[in-house]
Amino acid sequence: MTAVGLDLAGLRVCVTGAATGIGREVARQFVAAGARVVLADLSAQVATTATEIGALAAEQGDVSAEGDAVRLVDAAAARLGGLDCLVNVAGVQIVNALTDTTAADWDRLMAVNLRGPFLTCRAAVPHLRASPRGSIINTASVSGQRGGPGSTAYSASKGGLIAFGTALALELAPDGITVNTVCPGWVDTGFNAPVIGLMGGVEAHAKAVREGVPLGRQGTTGDIAPTYLFLASPGARYITAKAIGVDGGIYN
């Protein structure tokens, strides 16, 4: 059992972006809840993470590359004997004023944050159709819901992912596959280092969190992960096509 009291014994799960940060904690909590989990990440660290958290296996590859994305999902399904849940956490963050954002920056954000989930979801659907409890959980951001200065390209990638998830949920509903999108707010990981720098540093960021987050603090990866487990659980079978903020009340 996990801290949120969910028993997911035997659930077959693939988590992308699982080497560090939110993805690592999501995978760890799935394992703790009894799920059988395969990790995927671009970083070679994913193998170490898999060992540390007790995951079944790790696969290394780039979700934005079509061949890698298909291989990662198919390999996970083969190791697990099928697939019940795809969790897309892999992502990148590049922040800058629009006039300082290069076409290469834009393309990189769209490739990882939007093309990647498209490719992995497309590869996963045939496997999920064979499952009696298929689900997809994508990871966007509060930036995809309302954006902010310096995050035009990043917000566009995450906003596109929210729209993609909604459309895919409606497409897959006849198959009984749910699709939802988790939208984290400020989370205490290295992922936010670029935007903290753009804001003027740690003190400026801390002030913004105190004044802008109703709960008065950043979230931890442990705050974010339980939502993924719930969305993959039997109790969430009637929840689909939703973008769910886990943000301390930022977006209201």
C-alpha positions in Angstrom: 0.0 0.0 0.0 1.1 3.5 -0.6 0.6 6.7 1.3 -2.6 7.3 -0.6 -3.9 3.8 0.2 -4.1 2.5 -3.3 -3.5 -1.2 -4.1 -2.5 -1.5 -7.8 -1.3 -5.1 -7.5 -0.4 -6.5 -11.0 -1.1 -3.3 -12.9 1.3 -3.2 -15.9 2.7 0.3 -16.3 5.2 2.1 -18.5 6.5 5.4 -17.2 8.5 7.7 -19.5 10.9 10.4 -18.1 11.3 8.1 -15.1 15.0 8.5 -14.3 14.6 11.6 -12.1 12.1 14.1 -10.7 8.4 13.6 -11.0 8.7 10.6 -13.2 11.0 8.8 -10.8 8.6 9.4 -7.9 5.5 8.4 -9.9 7.3 5.1 -10.9 8.4 4.5 -7.3 4.9 5.0 -5.9 3.4 2.6 -8.6 6.0 0.0 -7.6 5.1 0.5 -3.9 1.4 0.0 -4.7 2.1 -3.3 -6.3 2.3 -2.4 -9.9 4.7 -4.0 -12.3 6.6 -1.1 -13.8 9.0 -0.5 -16.7 10.9 2.8 -16.8 11.9 4.7 -19.9 14.2 7.7 -20.2 16.8 9.3 -22.5 19.3 9.2 -19.6 21.4 6.2 -18.9 20.5 6.9 -15.2 17.2 5.2 -15.8 18.8 1.8 -15.2 20.1 2.8 -11.8 16.7 4.3 -10.9 14.9 1.0 -11.9 17.2 -0.9 -9.5 16.8 1.6 -6.7 13.0 1.6 -6.8 12.5 -2.1 -7.6 11.0 -1.6 -11.1 10.9 -4.6 -13.4 13.2 -3.1 -16.1 14.5 0.0 -17.7 14.6 1.0 -21.4 16.7 3.9 -22.7 15.7 6.0 -25.6 14.3 9.3 -27.0 10.6 9.6 -27.0 10.7 12.3 -29.7 12.3 9.8 -32.2 9.7 7.6 -33.8 11.8 4.4 -33.8 12.8 4.8 -30.2 9.2 5.7 -29.0 7.8 2.6 -30.6 10.6 0.4 -29.3 10.3 1.7 -25.8 6.5 1.0 -25.6 6.7 -2.3 -27.3 9.6 -3.5 -25.2 7.7 -2.5 -22.0 4.6 -4.4 -23.2 6.7 -7.4 -24.0 8.5 -7.4 -20.6 5.2 -6.9 -18.8 3.1 -9.4 -20.8 0.8 -6.5 -21.9 0.2 -3.0 -20.9 -2.5 -1.4 -18.8 -1.2 2.1 -18.2 1.1 4.5 -20.1 2.4 7.4 -18.1 4.1 10.2 -20.1 6.3 12.4 -17.9 9.3 12.9 -20.2 9.6 16.6 -21.0 12.0 19.6 -21.4 11.8 23.2 -20.4 13.3 26.1 -22.3 12.3 29.6 -21.3 13.0 33.0 -22.9 11.3 36.0 -24.2 9.6 35.4 -27.5 12.1 37.5 -29.3 15.0 35.5 -27.8 13.4 32.1 -28.5 15.0 30.4 -31.5 13.3 28.1 -34.0 15.5 25.3 -32.6 14.2 26.0 -29.1 10.6 25.8 -30.4 11.3 22.6 -32.3 12.9 20.9 -29.3 10.0 21.8 -27.0 7.5 20.5 -29.5 9.5 17.4 -30.3 9.8 16.2 -26.7 6.7 17.7 -25.0 4.2 17.1 -27.8 5.5 14.8 -30.5 6.9 12.4 -27.8 3.5 11.7 -26.2 1.9 11.5 -29.6 4.4 8.8 -30.6 4.2 6.8 -27.4 0.4 7.0 -27.2 0.1 5.9 -30.7 2.4 2.9 -30.0 0.6 2.1 -26.8 -3.0 2.1 -28.1 -3.0 -1.4 -29.6 -1.6 -2.8 -26.3 -4.1 -0.9 -24.2 -7.1 -2.1 -26.3 -6.2 -5.6 -25.1 -6.4 -4.5 -21.5 -9.7 -4.4 -19.4 -8.4 -1.3 -17.6 -6.4 0.7 -20.1 -5.4 4.2 -19.3 -3.1 7.0 -20.5 -1.8 9.7 -18.2 0.1 12.6 -19.8 2.0 15.4 -18.0 1.4 19.0 -19.0 1.7 22.0 -16.7 -0.2 25.0 -15.3 1.8 26.8 -18.0 -0.3 24.9 -20.6 -3.4 26.2 -19.0 -2.6 29.9 -18.7 1.1 30.5 -19.5 3.3 33.3 -18.3 6.1 35.6 -19.4 9.1 33.8 -20.9 7.2 30.6 -21.5 5.4 31.2 -24.8 7.0 28.2 -26.5 6.9 25.9 -23.5 3.2 26.9 -22.8 2.3 26.2 -26.4 3.8 22.7 -26.1 2.0 21.9 -22.9 -1.3 23.5 -24.0 -1.1 21.4 -27.2 -0.7 18.3 -25.0 -3.8 19.2 -23.0 -5.8 19.5 -26.2 -4.3 16.3 -27.6 -5.2 14.4 -24.4 -8.8 15.6 -24.6 -9.2 14.7 -28.2 -7.6 11.3 -27.6 -9.8 10.6 -24.6 -12.9 11.0 -26.8 -11.4 8.9 -29.5 -10.6 6.0 -27.2 -13.7 6.2 -25.0 -15.5 3.5 -27.0 -12.5 1.2 -26.2 -12.9 1.9 -22.5 -9.4 3.5 -22.4 -9.3 6.7 -20.2 -7.0 9.6 -21.0 -6.2 12.3 -18.5 -3.6 15.0 -18.2 -1.9 16.0 -14.9 -0.9 19.7 -14.8 1.7 20.3 -12.0 2.4 23.8 -10.7 5.7 24.7 -8.9 7.5 21.5 -8.0 10.8 21.4 -6.2 13.0 19.7 -8.8 15.9 20.7 -11.0 13.5 20.8 -14.0 12.5 24.4 -13.0 16.1 25.8 -12.9 15.7 27.6 -16.2 12.6 29.5 -15.2 14.0 30.3 -11.8 17.0 31.8 -13.5 14.7 33.9 -15.8 12.8 35.1 -12.7 16.0 36.5 -11.2 17.2 33.7 -9.0 16.2 31.6 -5.9 15.1 34.5 -3.7 12.9 36.0 -6.4 11.4 32.6 -7.1 10.7 32.0 -3.4 8.9 35.3 -3.1 6.8 34.5 -6.2 5.8 31.2 -4.6 4.9 32.7 -1.3 2.8 35.4 -3.0 1.4 33.4 -5.9 0.6 29.9 -4.5 -2.4 29.9 -2.2 -0.9 27.0 -0.2 2.2 29.1 0.2 4.8 26.6 -0.9 6.2 24.6 -3.8 5.0 21.1 -4.2 7.2 18.0 -3.8 7.3 15.1 -6.2 5.6 13.2 -3.4 2.7 15.7 -3.6 2.3 15.2 -7.3 2.7 11.4 -7.8 -0.5 10.2 -6.0 -2.7 11.8 -8.6 -1.2 9.5 -11.3 -1.9 6.5 -9.1 -5.5 7.4 -8.6 -6.1 8.1 -12.3 -4.8 4.5 -13.0 -6.9 3.0 -10.3 -10.3 1.3 -10.5 -11.8 4.3 -8.7 -11.0 6.6 -11.6 -12.6 4.5 -14.4 -15.3 7.2 -14.9 -12.8 10.0 -15.2 -11.5 10.9 -18.7 -10.7 13.9 -20.9 -9.7 15.9 -17.9 -6.7 18.3 -17.2 -6.2 18.1 -13.5 -4.2 20.8 -11.7 -1.9 19.7 -8.9 -0.6 23.2 -8.1 -1.4 24.4 -4.6 -4.3 26.5 -5.9 -2.4 28.5 -8.5 -4.9 28.0 -11.3 -8.4 29.0 -10.3 
